[in-house]
Amino acid sequence: MTQKLRCLVVDDEPLGRERIRTLIGTRTDAVVLAEASDGAEATDLLNSKEFDLVFLDIQMPRQTGFDVIREVGIERMPPVIFVTAFDAHALEAFEVHAIDYLLKPFDASRFHESVDRVATAKEHAGDPELNERIGKLLKGLDSRQENLSRIMVRTGDKIRFVSVNEIEWIEAAGNYANLHVGSREVLIRQTMKSLEKRLDPETFIRIHRSTIVNVDCIREITPTFNGDYEVTLSRGDKLTLSRSHRSALDRFA
């Protein structure tokens, strides 16, 4: 009897893990051996157990799916099916490097197509050619992190794009970020830290632990009594520039 594919499902959203677990349950050649809700848990599992296939969410708080691969090591990773909802650059890179991915929301046929590909090619585990493709993918994504020009946003079953140039400021909302785009607010599942790394530092600066602002939208900066500053944007929004972030503006003086 052929051994079933031992699967690890990594997704910080319970519904995301449930979706994959349900679809795996309809197959006779695969089983969910473990689940992880964040990158650190996934890394621990990959270092302690043997898996034949990993469903790896890309956008997770604190540690992305790509970070998991970097930490575990490409040569030690089982075959991976990346799962993503937002990252346009990642999708383009997957196509270029011929690496499988699932774009949320995905249907059952697309899911089974991806698993079938792994089920008929178990020898890909540790395959130098596949490892090289993943390595080039990570290197390419790293080189593009500073050049984010648009952000993919999912609303229900629709996907739309927000131009980075249209963003006036960004505020932290837990593991999410709230983009202020004109009179609209757009909530995305990314941390402020990850966004700060990917936005052009000549345009976007961190003025507070919970605030990133587009410098082109700043109208004036006024000192306050407690040593902080009040930043007024062109549309009238008033933000706080903390003393600890004051030096961020020095290069624009």
N, C-alpha and C positions, 0 to 999 in steps of 0.2 A: 504494500500500500504506500502510495506517494505521501511524503510528509507534507502537511499543510504549511502554507506560508505563515510564519510567525510575524505578526504585524505590531508595530508601535504607532499609536495615534497621538500626535502632538498638536494641541490647539488650546488656546487660553479660553475659548468660548465653549461652554458645555454643549450647546446645541450643535456646534461644529463637530465635536467628538461624537456626539450621538448619531449624527447623520452618517459619518463614516462607519461607525460601529454597526448601524442598522444595515448598511449596504454590504459590509463584510459578512454579516450574518446570513445573507442570501446565497453565499457561495459555499461550495463544498471543499474548496482547495485553499482556504485561508481562515485564519482565526486571529482575533485581537488578543495578543498576549499581555499588553500593558497600555496604559494611557498616561499622558503627561499634560499638565495644564500650564507649564511654563518652560523656558529654556533650560533652567538649572535642573529641574526634575528630569527633563529629557536627556540631558547630558549624563546624569547619574545612572539612568536606566541603560543608556547605550554603552556605558563603561562597565556595567555589571551583568548584563544579560545579552543573549544572542538573538538577533532579529533577522528576518529575511527581507523585510520591507518596512520603510518608515514613511508615514504620511506626515509631512512637516509643514506646519503653518509658518508663514514668513513673518507676518506682523504680529509680534507678541511684545508685551511690556518688558522693559529692562534688557531682554536678550532676544534677538531675532532668530529665525530659523537658520539664517546664514551664520550667525554667531555660534550656534550649536555645532555646525559642521567644522568651523574653525577650531573650536575647543576640543572636539572629539578627534579631529584629524580626518582628512579626506580618505586616506588609505584604510581607515578603520570603519568607515561608514558603510552600512548596508545600502542596497538600492533605495533611492529616495524618490518619492512623488511629492513635489512641492505643492502647497496649497496656498493660494493668495486671493485677495479681494481687491487690492488697491494699486499695487505697484506697476505702473506702466513700463518703467525701465526694466524691471525684472522679467515681465512677459516677453518683451522684445529680446532680452538676453537669452531666455530659455529657447526661443525659436532659433536664434543664431547658433547656439551650441547644441541643439537637438537634445535638450533635457526635458523630461516629462513634467507637466504641471497640471493642476486643476484650478480653474478660475471659478471662485465662488460667485453666484450659486451654480453648481454643476449638476447635471442630470445623471441618472443611473447609467445610461449607456456610455457616457464619457468616462465615468468612474470605472466601469468594468473593462473598458478598452485599455485604460492605464494599467489596471491590475493584471489583465491578460498578458500585457507586454512583459511584465516582470515575471509572471508565472511561467512563461515559455522561454525565459532567458535568465535563469538563476545564476548562470555563470558570469553575469555582469558584476556580481559582488566582487569587489577587489579588482575589477578589470582596469588595467592601466589606462586604456583609451578613455573609458568613462570618467575615471578619476581626473585625467588631464582636462576633459571638457568641463567638469565641475570646477576645477582649479581656475581655469580661464574665465568661467562665469563669475566666480567670486572676485577675481582680480579686476575684471571689467566693471563690476558693480562698484567696487571700492573706488575706482578712478572716476566714477560718475557721481559720487555722492555729493560733491560740491556744486553740481550743475543742475540741480532739480529745477525744472521750468514749469512743471504742472503736476497737480496732485489728482489721482484718481479717487473718486468718491462714490460709494455705493449707497443708493437709496432704494430700499426694497429690492426688486429684481432689475433695477436700472443702474447703469454706471454712467457717470458724467465726469467732466474734467474741470478743475479750477486752475486758472493760470496763476502762477506764483506772483506775477507782477500786479495782480488785482488784490492781493492780500494786503490789508492795511496794518493789522496787528493780530497777534495770536495769544490766547490765554490758556493756561493749564486747566484741565478738567479731569483730575485723577489720572487714569491711564489713557485719557483722550486729550485731544487738543481742539480748541474752538477757534476756527478761522473767521476773522471779521473781514468780510468781502463786501465793501460798500455798505448797504443797509442790511445785508444778509449775514447770517451766522451759519457756519458749516462745521459740524462735529466729525472728526476723523479719529480712528483708533491708532494714534501714534503718540509717543511721549514727546515732551518738549526737548529733551536731550537728543533724541534721534532726529527731530526736525532741525534743530540748531546745527547739527553736523552736516545736513544736506542742503541747507539754504545758503545762498551767496552771502558771505560775511561782509561784503562791501555794500549790501542793501539791507540785510536783516541783522539786528543786534539784540542781544539779551539785555533788557534794562531792569529786570526783576526776576526772581526765581520762577515766577509764574507768568512772565510776559516777554514776548518777542515783538519787536516793532519794525516796520518798514521805514527806514530813515527818510525816504522821499515823502512820507506822509506827515512828518513832524513839522508843526507850524512854529511852536515856541517851547522853551524850557524855562521854568520859573523855580527858583529855590524856595523851599518851605522851611518852617521854623525848626524842624527836627533834624535838619541836615540832608533830607532827601530832596527830590526835585519833582515838580509836577510837569508832565509832558502833555502838551495839547496838540492834538492831531488836526489835520486840515478840515475834517468833518466835525470837529468839536469834541471828540472823545478825549477824556482826561485820564492819563495813566500815571503811575508812580515809577520814577527812576530812583532806585535805591542807591545809597552811598557805596555799597559794595560793587555796584555795576557802573559807577560814574566814569571810570576810565575807558569803558567801551566806546564812549563818544569822543575821546580825545583825538583819535586819528582823523576825525572829520572836521576838527577845528581849523 
